[in-house]
Amino acid sequence: MAIPKELRYSEEHEWVKVEGNKYYIGITHFAQSELGDIVFVELPEVGDELTVNEPFGSVESVKTVSELYAPISGKVIEVNADLDENPEFVNESPYEKAWMVVVEATNASELDELMTADKYEEMIKQD
């Protein structure tokens, strides 16, 4: 199972990739494998504010609906519209094609609270 080293991870199985002042957010390979085939993704709109550890959307699989929790706070500046037509990208490419939103962080220090790839790997092995 791929756990990219350059990303940070939340206990709720979201990942964050930092590019300049843009923070890409998605769900991990582990999360999508636990959910099964994703059939629908509900995301916020550009301009919405995310609050750390608060729900910002959901993913629906053939098994269940799961809320998405913001790993960091910020203003949504981009939403991955490809997921409307292709929710299967979450299963096929959780770290590349299936980023969900891009935010401008309002408190970049929240990133320090997230896990490194090694810590995340430890956590999922214990589950």
DSSP file with accessible surface (Angstrom, degrees, kcal/mol):
  #  RESIDUE AA STRUCTURE BP1 BP2  ACC     N-H-->O    O-->H-N    N-H-->O    O-->H-N    TCO  KAPPA ALPHA  PHI   PSI    X-CA   Y-CA   Z-CA
    1    1 A M              0   0  127      0, 0.0     2,-0.3     0, 0.0    29,-0.0   0.000 360.0 360.0 360.0 128.2    0.0    0.0    0.0
    2    2 A A        +     0   0   56      1,-0.0    27,-0.4     2,-0.0    28,-0.2  -0.516 360.0 173.8 -74.8 130.5    1.4    3.3   -1.1
    3    3 A I        -     0   0   22     -2,-0.3   118,-0.1    26,-0.1    -1,-0.0  -0.801  29.2-139.0-132.7  88.7    2.0    5.9    1.6
    4    4 A P    >   -     0   0   25      0, 0.0     3,-1.0     0, 0.0   113,-0.0  -0.258   3.2-144.4 -55.4 131.4    3.8    8.9   -0.1
    5    5 A K  T 3  S+     0   0  131      1,-0.2   112,-0.5   112,-0.1   113,-0.1   0.765  93.0  61.4 -67.7 -29.0    6.5   10.2    2.2
    6    6 A E  T 3  S+     0   0  138    110,-0.1    12,-0.4   111,-0.1    -1,-0.2   0.576  92.7  81.7 -80.5  -6.3    6.1   13.9    1.2
    7    7 A L  S <  S-     0   0    4     -3,-1.0   110,-0.4    10,-0.1     2,-0.3  -0.514  70.1-135.0 -95.8 163.5    2.5   14.1    2.4
    8    8 A R  E     -A   16   0A  72      8,-2.1     8,-2.2    -2,-0.2     2,-0.3  -0.886  22.5-148.9-113.7 154.6    1.1   14.6    5.9
    9    9 A Y  E     -AB  15 115A   0    106,-2.5   106,-3.3    -2,-0.3     2,-0.2  -0.929   5.4-144.9-132.3 145.7   -1.8   12.5    7.3
   10   10 A S    >   -     0   0    9      4,-2.6     3,-1.7    -2,-0.3   104,-0.1  -0.639  31.7-114.1-101.6 163.6   -4.7   12.9    9.7
   11   11 A E  T 3  S+     0   0  147      1,-0.3    -1,-0.1    -2,-0.2   103,-0.0   0.707 117.8  62.1 -66.4 -19.0   -6.2   10.4   12.1
   12   12 A E  T 3  S-     0   0  100      2,-0.1    -1,-0.3    57,-0.1    57,-0.2   0.274 122.8-105.5 -89.8   7.6   -9.3   10.5    9.9
   13   13 A H  S <  S+     0   0   33     -3,-1.7    15,-2.4     1,-0.3     2,-0.3   0.762  74.9 135.6  75.0  28.9   -7.3    9.2    6.9
   14   14 A E  E     - C   0  27A   5     13,-0.2    -4,-2.6    17,-0.1     2,-0.3  -0.775  40.2-148.3 -98.2 154.2   -7.0   12.4    4.9
   15   15 A W  E     -AC   9  26A   2     11,-2.6    11,-1.6    -2,-0.3     2,-0.4  -0.855   3.8-154.0-118.8 157.5   -3.8   13.5    3.4
   16   16 A V  E     -AC   8  25A   1     -8,-2.2    -8,-2.1    -2,-0.3     2,-0.5  -0.999   4.4-168.5-131.9 131.3   -2.3   17.0    2.7
   17   17 A K  E     - C   0  24A  61      7,-2.3     7,-2.9    -2,-0.4     2,-0.5  -0.983  14.9-146.9-117.7 128.9    0.2   18.0    0.0
   18   18 A V  E     + C   0  23A  62     -2,-0.5     2,-0.4   -12,-0.4     5,-0.2  -0.829  22.1 170.2-100.5 127.0    1.8   21.4    0.3
   19   19 A E  E >   - C   0  22A  94      3,-2.9     3,-2.1    -2,-0.5     2,-0.3  -0.878  69.3 -58.1-132.4  99.2    2.7   23.3   -2.9
   20   20 A G  T 3  S-     0   0   70     -2,-0.4    -1,-0.0     1,-0.3     0, 0.0  -0.481 119.8 -20.2  65.2-123.6    3.7   26.9   -2.0
   21   21 A N  T 3  S+     0   0  104     -2,-0.3    84,-0.5    -3,-0.1     2,-0.4   0.232 119.8  99.2-101.3  15.8    0.7   28.4   -0.2
   22   22 A K  E <   -C   19   0A  75     -3,-2.1    -3,-2.9    82,-0.1     2,-0.5  -0.870  55.6-162.0-102.8 136.4   -1.7   25.8   -1.7
   23   23 A Y  E     -CD  18 103A  24     80,-2.3    80,-2.3    -2,-0.4     2,-0.3  -0.955   6.2-156.4-120.7 109.4   -2.7   22.8    0.4
   24   24 A Y  E     -CD  17 102A  30     -7,-2.9    -7,-2.3    -2,-0.5     2,-0.4  -0.692  11.8-163.6 -84.6 138.7   -4.2   19.8   -1.6
   25   25 A I  E     +CD  16 101A   0     76,-2.6    75,-3.7    -2,-0.3    76,-1.4  -0.974  21.6 138.9-128.1 137.7   -6.5   17.5    0.4
   26   26 A G  E     -C   15   0A   0    -11,-1.6   -11,-2.6    -2,-0.4     2,-0.3  -0.870  48.3 -87.7-153.6-173.1   -7.6   14.0   -0.4
   27   27 A I  E     -C   14   0A   6     71,-0.4   -13,-0.2   -13,-0.3   -14,-0.1  -0.809  45.5-106.6-108.2 155.2   -8.2   10.6    1.3
   28   28 A T     >  -     0   0    0    -15,-2.4     4,-2.4    -2,-0.3     5,-0.2  -0.214  22.4-112.0 -78.1 164.3   -5.6    7.9    1.7
   29   29 A H  H  > S+     0   0   58    -27,-0.4     4,-2.3     1,-0.2     5,-0.2   0.904 120.1  54.3 -57.4 -43.5   -5.2    4.6   -0.1
   30   30 A F  H  > S+     0   0   25    -28,-0.2     4,-2.0     1,-0.2    -1,-0.2   0.936 107.8  49.4 -58.0 -46.8   -6.0    2.9    3.1
   31   31 A A  H  > S+     0   0   13      1,-0.2     4,-1.9   -18,-0.2    -2,-0.2   0.934 111.8  46.7 -61.2 -47.4   -9.3    4.8    3.5
   32   32 A Q  H  X S+     0   0   16     -4,-2.4     4,-1.8     1,-0.2    -1,-0.2   0.876 110.9  52.7 -66.2 -33.6  -10.5    4.1    0.0
   33   33 A S  H  < S+     0   0   50     -4,-2.3    -1,-0.2    -5,-0.2    -2,-0.2   0.869 110.2  48.4 -69.5 -33.1   -9.6    0.4    0.3
   34   34 A E  H  < S+     0   0  117     -4,-2.0    -1,-0.2    -5,-0.2    -2,-0.2   0.847 112.9  48.6 -71.0 -34.5  -11.7    0.2    3.5
   35   35 A L  H  < S-     0   0   19     -4,-1.9    28,-0.6     1,-0.2    29,-0.3   0.804  98.3-148.6 -76.1 -32.0  -14.6    2.0    1.9
   36   36 A G     <  +     0   0   19     -4,-1.8     2,-0.3    -5,-0.2    -1,-0.2  -0.551  57.1   5.1  91.0-161.1  -14.8   -0.1   -1.2
   37   37 A D  S    S-     0   0  109     -2,-0.2    25,-1.6     1,-0.1     2,-0.4  -0.402  73.3-138.2 -66.0 119.7  -15.9    1.2   -4.6
   38   38 A I  E     +G   61   0B   7     -2,-0.3    23,-0.3    23,-0.2    53,-0.1  -0.633  28.2 170.8 -80.4 129.1  -16.6    4.9   -4.4
   39   39 A V  E     +     0   0B  72     21,-3.1     2,-0.3    -2,-0.4    22,-0.2   0.560  63.4  18.4-115.1 -13.8  -19.8    5.9   -6.3
   40   40 A F  E     -G   60   0B  98     20,-1.7    20,-3.3    47,-0.2     2,-0.4  -0.969  54.8-161.9-159.5 141.6  -20.2    9.6   -5.3
   41   41 A V  E     -G   59   0B   3     -2,-0.3     2,-0.5    42,-0.3    18,-0.2  -0.996   6.9-161.8-127.8 126.2  -18.1   12.4   -3.8
   42   42 A E  E     +G   58   0B 108     16,-3.2    16,-2.1    -2,-0.4    14,-0.1  -0.950  19.4 175.9-108.7 122.3  -19.7   15.5   -2.2
   43   43 A L        -     0   0   32     -2,-0.5    14,-0.2    14,-0.2    36,-0.1  -0.850  30.0-104.2-125.0 160.6  -17.4   18.5   -1.9
   44   44 A P        -     0   0   17      0, 0.0     2,-0.3     0, 0.0    -1,-0.1  -0.122  41.6-103.7 -71.6 177.9  -17.6   22.1   -0.7
   45   45 A E    >   -     0   0  144      1,-0.1     3,-2.3    34,-0.0    31,-0.2  -0.691  41.2 -84.5-102.3 157.7  -17.7   25.0   -3.1
   46   46 A V  T 3  S+     0   0   93     -2,-0.3    31,-0.2     1,-0.3    -1,-0.1  -0.351 119.0  32.3 -56.7 133.9  -14.9   27.4   -3.9
   47   47 A G  T 3  S+     0   0   34     29,-3.0    -1,-0.3     1,-0.4    30,-0.1   0.137  88.0 127.6 100.5 -19.9  -14.9   30.2   -1.3
   48   48 A D    <   -     0   0   70     -3,-2.3    28,-3.2    27,-0.1     2,-0.4  -0.358  57.2-126.8 -67.0 152.7  -16.1   27.9    1.5
   49   49 A E  E     -E   75   0A 115     26,-0.2     2,-0.4    -3,-0.1    26,-0.2  -0.872  16.4-152.2-103.0 132.3  -14.1   27.9    4.8
   50   50 A L  E     -E   74   0A   8     24,-3.7    24,-1.9    -2,-0.4     2,-0.4  -0.838   4.4-154.5-100.4 143.1  -12.8   24.6    6.2
   51   51 A T    >   -     0   0   82     -2,-0.4     3,-2.4    22,-0.2    19,-0.4  -0.971  33.4 -98.2-117.5 130.9  -12.3   24.3   10.0
   52   52 A V  T 3  S+     0   0   39     -2,-0.4    21,-0.1     1,-0.3    20,-0.0  -0.131 106.0   7.1 -50.4 136.4   -9.8   21.7   11.2
   53   53 A N  T 3  S+     0   0  110     17,-3.5    -1,-0.3     1,-0.2    20,-0.0   0.498 104.4 115.5  67.2   8.6  -11.4   18.4   12.3
   54   54 A E  S <  S-     0   0  108     -3,-2.4    16,-2.5    16,-0.2    -1,-0.2  -0.810  75.7 -96.8-104.5 149.6  -14.8   19.5   11.1
   55   55 A P  E     + H   0  69B  55      0, 0.0    14,-0.3     0, 0.0    -4,-0.2  -0.315  40.0 170.7 -62.5 142.6  -16.7   17.8    8.2
   56   56 A F  E     -     0   0B  19     12,-2.4     2,-0.3     1,-0.4    13,-0.1   0.361  63.0 -30.8-130.8  -0.1  -16.3   19.4    4.8
   57   57 A G  E     - H   0  68B  10     11,-0.9    11,-3.0   -14,-0.2    -1,-0.4  -0.970  60.9-114.0 172.8-166.8  -17.9   16.8    2.5
   58   58 A S  E     -GH  42  67B  15    -16,-2.1   -16,-3.2    -2,-0.3     2,-0.4  -0.985   4.3-141.0-153.8 160.0  -18.5   13.1    2.1
   59   59 A V  E     -GH  41  66B   2      7,-2.6     7,-3.0    -2,-0.3     2,-0.5  -0.987  16.7-153.8-123.1 137.0  -17.7   10.0    0.0
   60   60 A E  E     +GH  40  65B  81    -20,-3.3   -21,-3.1    -2,-0.4   -20,-1.7  -0.947  15.6 178.3-113.2 128.0  -20.3    7.4   -0.8
   61   61 A S  E     -G   38   0B   5      3,-3.5   -23,-0.2    -2,-0.5   -25,-0.1  -0.657  48.9 -96.4-115.1 177.0  -19.3    3.9   -1.5
   62   62 A V  S    S+     0   0  102    -25,-1.6   -26,-0.1    -2,-0.2   -24,-0.1   0.756 125.9  41.3 -64.8 -19.2  -21.3    0.8   -2.3
   63   63 A K  S    S-     0   0  142    -28,-0.6     2,-0.3     1,-0.2    -1,-0.2   0.809 124.4 -24.3 -94.9 -37.6  -21.0   -0.1    1.4
   64   64 A T        -     0   0   68    -29,-0.3    -3,-3.5     2,-0.0     2,-0.4  -0.960  53.7-103.6-163.8 172.8  -21.5    3.2    3.3
   65   65 A V  E     -H   60   0B  83     -2,-0.3     2,-0.4    -5,-0.2    -5,-0.2  -0.980  36.1-169.8-114.8 130.4  -21.3    7.0    3.4
   66   66 A S  E     -H   59   0B  39     -7,-3.0    -7,-2.6    -2,-0.4     2,-0.2  -0.975  18.0-126.9-124.4 136.7  -18.3    8.6    5.2
   67   67 A E  E     -H   58   0B 106     -2,-0.4     2,-0.4    -9,-0.2    -9,-0.3  -0.476  18.7-131.9 -76.0 151.2  -17.8   12.1    6.1
   68   68 A L  E     -H   57   0B   2    -11,-3.0   -12,-2.4    -2,-0.2   -11,-0.9  -0.876  19.4-152.7-100.8 135.0  -14.6   13.9    5.2
   69   69 A Y  E     -H   55   0B  64     -2,-0.4   -57,-0.1   -14,-0.3   -17,-0.1  -0.928  20.5-114.0-114.3 133.7  -12.8   15.8    7.9
   70   70 A A        -     0   0    1    -16,-2.5   -17,-3.5    -2,-0.4   -16,-0.2  -0.460  18.5-163.4 -66.8 121.5  -10.6   18.9    7.3
   71   71 A P  S    S+     0   0    2      0, 0.0     2,-0.3     0, 0.0    -1,-0.2   0.710  79.1  15.1 -77.0 -19.9   -7.0   18.1    8.2
   72   72 A I  S    S-     0   0    1    -21,-0.1     2,-0.3   -49,-0.1    36,-0.1  -0.966  83.7-108.3-145.3 161.7   -6.3   21.9    8.3
   73   73 A S        +     0   0   13     -2,-0.3    33,-1.5    34,-0.3    34,-0.7  -0.643  56.9 111.8 -89.4 148.1   -8.3   25.1    8.3
   74   74 A G  E     -EF  50 105A   0    -24,-1.9   -24,-3.7    31,-0.3     2,-0.5  -0.949  62.9 -74.2 168.8 175.7   -8.5   27.3    5.2
   75   75 A K  E     -EF  49 104A  92     29,-2.0    29,-2.2    -2,-0.3     2,-0.4  -0.815  46.4-119.5 -96.3 130.0  -10.5   28.8    2.4
   76   76 A V  E     + F   0 103A   0    -28,-3.2   -29,-3.0    -2,-0.5    27,-0.3  -0.550  37.8 167.8 -70.1 121.6  -11.3   26.5   -0.5
   77   77 A I  E     +     0   0A  50     25,-3.1     2,-0.3    -2,-0.4    26,-0.2   0.527  65.8  19.6-111.6 -10.8   -9.7   27.9   -3.7
   78   78 A E  E     - F   0 102A  75     24,-1.4    24,-2.6   -33,-0.1     2,-0.4  -0.975  58.9-160.8-158.1 144.5  -10.2   24.9   -6.0
   79   79 A V  E     - F   0 101A  39     -2,-0.3     2,-1.5    22,-0.2    22,-0.2  -0.983  31.1-117.3-127.1 138.8  -12.4   21.8   -6.1
   80   80 A N    >   -     0   0    5     20,-2.5     3,-1.5    -2,-0.4     4,-0.2  -0.581  32.3-180.0 -78.4  91.3  -11.7   18.7   -8.2
   81   81 A A  T >> S+     0   0   62     -2,-1.5     3,-1.7     1,-0.3     4,-0.7   0.726  70.8  77.2 -66.6 -21.3  -14.7   18.8  -10.5
   82   82 A D  H 3> S+     0   0   96      1,-0.3     4,-2.0     2,-0.2     3,-0.4   0.794  83.5  66.2 -58.9 -26.2  -13.4   15.6  -12.2
   83   83 A L  H <4 S+     0   0    1     -3,-1.5    -1,-0.3     1,-0.2   -42,-0.3   0.723  87.8  67.6 -72.1 -18.5  -14.7   13.6   -9.2
   84   84 A D  H <4 S+     0   0  106     -3,-1.7    -1,-0.2    -4,-0.2    -2,-0.2   0.936 116.6  24.2 -61.1 -47.5  -18.3   14.5  -10.2
   85   85 A E  H  < S+     0   0  159     -4,-0.7    -2,-0.2    -3,-0.4    -1,-0.2   0.670 134.3  37.6 -89.9 -22.9  -18.1   12.4  -13.3
   86   86 A N    ><  +     0   0   51     -4,-2.0     3,-2.1    -5,-0.2     4,-0.3  -0.473  55.8 155.6-132.1  63.1  -15.4   10.0  -12.2
   87   87 A P  T >  S+     0   0   16      0, 0.0     3,-1.9     0, 0.0     4,-0.4   0.793  70.1  75.7 -62.5 -19.7  -15.7    9.2   -8.5
   88   88 A E  T >> S+     0   0   69      1,-0.3     4,-2.5     2,-0.2     3,-0.8   0.692  73.4  80.6 -65.3 -16.3  -13.8    6.0   -9.2
   89   89 A F  H <> S+     0   0   29     -3,-2.1     4,-3.2     1,-0.2     9,-0.3   0.836  82.8  64.2 -56.6 -30.8  -10.6    8.1   -9.4
   90   90 A V  H <4 S+     0   0    0     -3,-1.9    -1,-0.2    -4,-0.3    -2,-0.2   0.908 110.3  36.4 -61.3 -38.3  -10.7    7.9   -5.5
   91   91 A N  H <4 S+     0   0   31     -3,-0.8    -2,-0.2    -4,-0.4    -1,-0.2   0.886 123.5  42.6 -78.5 -39.4  -10.1    4.1   -5.8
   92   92 A E  H  < S+     0   0  122     -4,-2.5    -2,-0.2     1,-0.2    -3,-0.2   0.828 134.5   7.2 -79.0 -34.5   -7.8    4.2   -8.8
   93   93 A S    ><> +     0   0   14     -4,-3.2     5,-2.1    -5,-0.2     3,-0.6  -0.461  63.4 167.3-151.2  65.7   -5.6    7.1   -7.9
   94   94 A P  T 3 5S+     0   0    6      0, 0.0   -67,-0.2     0, 0.0    -1,-0.1   0.762  83.0  38.1 -62.6 -23.3   -6.1    8.5   -4.4
   95   95 A Y  T 3 5S+     0   0   18    -69,-0.1    -5,-0.1     4,-0.1   -67,-0.0   0.611 127.3  26.6-102.6 -15.3   -3.0   10.6   -4.4
   96   96 A E  T X 5S+     0   0  128     -3,-0.6     3,-0.8    -7,-0.2    -3,-0.1   0.757 130.4  19.1-109.8 -73.2   -2.9   11.9   -8.0
   97   97 A K  T 3 5S+     0   0  108      1,-0.2    -7,-0.1    -8,-0.2    -8,-0.1   0.725 119.5  60.3 -73.9 -24.1   -6.2   12.2   -9.8
   98   98 A A  T 3 < +     0   0    2     -5,-2.1   -71,-0.4    -9,-0.3    -1,-0.2   0.090  59.8 138.3-104.3  26.5   -8.4   12.2   -6.7
   99   99 A W    <   -     0   0   46     -3,-0.8   -73,-0.3     1,-0.1   -16,-0.1  -0.389  38.5-158.8 -58.1 149.9   -7.3   15.2   -4.7
  100  100 A M        -     0   0    1    -75,-3.7   -20,-2.5     1,-0.4     2,-0.3   0.865  55.2  -2.0-104.9 -49.9  -10.5   16.7   -3.5
  101  101 A V  E     -DF  25  79A   0    -76,-1.4   -76,-2.6   -22,-0.2     2,-0.4  -0.960  51.8-141.1-140.6 160.1  -10.0   20.4   -2.6
  102  102 A V  E     -DF  24  78A   0    -24,-2.6   -25,-3.1    -2,-0.3   -24,-1.4  -0.989  27.7-173.7-118.8 130.8   -7.2   22.9   -2.6
  103  103 A V  E     -DF  23  76A   0    -80,-2.3   -80,-2.3    -2,-0.4     2,-0.7  -0.900  30.1-131.4-123.3 153.8   -7.2   25.4    0.3
  104  104 A E  E     - F   0  75A  86    -29,-2.2   -29,-2.0    -2,-0.3   -82,-0.1  -0.946  43.5-124.1 -94.2 115.4   -5.3   28.5    1.4
  105  105 A A  E     - F   0  74A  28     -2,-0.7   -31,-0.3   -84,-0.5     3,-0.3  -0.358  21.7-164.6 -65.9 139.2   -4.4   27.6    5.0
  106  106 A T  S    S+     0   0   93    -33,-1.5     2,-0.2     1,-0.2   -32,-0.2   0.594  91.6  25.9 -93.6 -15.3   -5.5   30.1    7.6
  107  107 A N    >   -     0   0   70    -34,-0.7     3,-2.3     1,-0.1   -34,-0.3  -0.650  66.5-177.9-147.8  84.3   -3.2   28.5   10.2
  108  108 A A  G >  S+     0   0   52      1,-0.3     3,-1.7    -3,-0.3     4,-0.4   0.737  77.5  73.8 -59.7 -22.7   -0.3   26.7    8.5
  109  109 A S  G >  S+     0   0   64      1,-0.3     3,-1.2     2,-0.2     4,-0.4   0.725  78.7  75.7 -66.1 -17.6    1.0   25.6   11.9
  110  110 A E  G X  S+     0   0   27     -3,-2.3     3,-1.6     1,-0.3     4,-0.4   0.802  81.7  69.7 -61.9 -25.6   -1.9   23.0   12.0
  111  111 A L  G X  S+     0   0   27     -3,-1.7     3,-1.5    -4,-0.3    -1,-0.3   0.858  88.8  62.5 -59.2 -33.9    0.2   21.1    9.5
  112  112 A D  G <  S+     0   0  113     -3,-1.2    -1,-0.3    -4,-0.4    -2,-0.2   0.699  95.5  60.6 -65.3 -20.7    2.6   20.3   12.3
  113  113 A E  G <  S+     0   0  165     -3,-1.6    -1,-0.3    -4,-0.4    -2,-0.2   0.619  89.9  90.8 -80.1 -15.1   -0.2   18.4   14.1
  114  114 A L  S <  S-     0   0   19     -3,-1.5  -104,-0.2    -4,-0.4     2,-0.2  -0.433  82.5-103.0 -83.2 160.2   -0.5   16.0   11.2
  115  115 A M  B     -B    9   0A  32   -106,-3.3  -106,-2.5    -2,-0.1    -1,-0.1  -0.499  23.8-124.6 -84.1 148.8    1.4   12.7   11.0
  116  116 A T     >  -     0   0   59   -108,-0.2     4,-2.6    -2,-0.2     5,-0.2  -0.332  39.2 -98.3 -74.1 169.5    4.3   11.9    8.9
  117  117 A A  H  > S+     0   0    2   -112,-0.5     4,-2.6  -110,-0.4     5,-0.2   0.903 125.4  52.2 -58.3 -41.6    4.1    8.9    6.5
  118  118 A D  H  > S+     0   0   88      2,-0.2     4,-2.1     1,-0.2    -1,-0.2   0.925 111.1  45.8 -63.2 -43.6    5.9    6.7    9.0
  119  119 A K  H  > S+     0   0  121      2,-0.2     4,-2.2     1,-0.2    -1,-0.2   0.901 112.8  50.9 -66.9 -39.0    3.6    7.7   11.9
  120  120 A Y  H  X S+     0   0    1     -4,-2.6     4,-2.5     2,-0.2     5,-0.2   0.933 108.4  51.8 -63.8 -42.6    0.5    7.1    9.7
  121  121 A E  H  X S+     0   0   66     -4,-2.6     4,-1.8     1,-0.2    -1,-0.2   0.915 109.0  50.9 -60.5 -41.9    1.8    3.7    8.6
  122  122 A E  H  X S+     0   0  105     -4,-2.1     4,-1.3     1,-0.2    -1,-0.2   0.916 109.5  51.7 -58.5 -44.6    2.2    2.8   12.3
  123  123 A M  H  X S+     0   0   32     -4,-2.2     4,-0.9     1,-0.2     3,-0.5   0.935 110.2  46.0 -62.1 -46.9   -1.3    3.9   13.1
  124  124 A I  H  < S+     0   0   18     -4,-2.5     3,-0.2     1,-0.2    -1,-0.2   0.818 107.3  58.2 -71.3 -25.8   -2.9    1.9   10.3
  125  125 A K  H  < S+     0   0  156     -4,-1.8    -1,-0.2    -5,-0.2    -2,-0.2   0.818 105.6  51.2 -68.4 -28.6   -0.9   -1.2   11.2
  126  126 A Q  H  <        0   0  155     -4,-1.3    -1,-0.2    -3,-0.5    -2,-0.2   0.699 360.0 360.0 -79.6 -20.8   -2.4   -1.0   14.7
  127  127 A D     <        0   0  129     -4,-0.9    -3,-0.0    -3,-0.2    -4,-0.0  -0.326 360.0 360.0 -69.4 360.0   -6.0   -0.8   13.4
